Amino acid sequence: MDSTSGGATASDPNSGEPCPSAATGGSSSASQLQQQPDGSSLPAPPSRYESQKRRDWNTFLGYLKNHKPPLTLARCSGAHVIEFLKYLDQFGKTKVHITGCPYFGHPNPPASCSCPLKQAWGSLDALIGRLRAAYEENGGLPESNPFGARAVRIYLREVREGQAKARGIPHEKKKRKRPNVGVAAASVSVEAAAGGSNSGGGEGSGGVGGDSSAAATSAAAAAATTTV
């Protein structure tokens, strides 16, 4: 590409001359204002989620149309949704090892194998969420939504568990051990009692302060022992 052609579109910021792109943008804005004489703003472009949802919905409608025999949306059930998800496995890119594979349950196989490629569970779960919303946005009733059927949820759970075992990835989160609140509270009480003893001795009431702090220390120690 000629370097002069690229430089023609940019302007020196110190020259004080307007940028040609800015002038072009101003003319396009003026044309937009002419197209909208009532002052109404142009609709914002659809988000990435909305665009993907529309594509997924059109893909599913095309699947129903090409189904043998053809299916209508009113006759679609959870079983047909599961068939659609299995149909999408041929376009998947996630290696799912079979039981007889030597790399079954291996998170990072050292070599390739002939196990099939399938759709990842996360992709299928997100797809069902978008199709479920699109079904209701296109006039479907929530109670008859095939994408929210119990059979579909069970299938997604089985896919998640099966892929986790095949790749050795546990999905269950380990429970964190909760700290012993009783021991922590007892240690704070002991420290507070010790601090009270020191402050009481400084004020000249060592006898009374010493007895009360000793009793508090003994009670806190007893509470800590009981809690443990």
Disulfide bonds with the S-S distance in Angstrom:
none
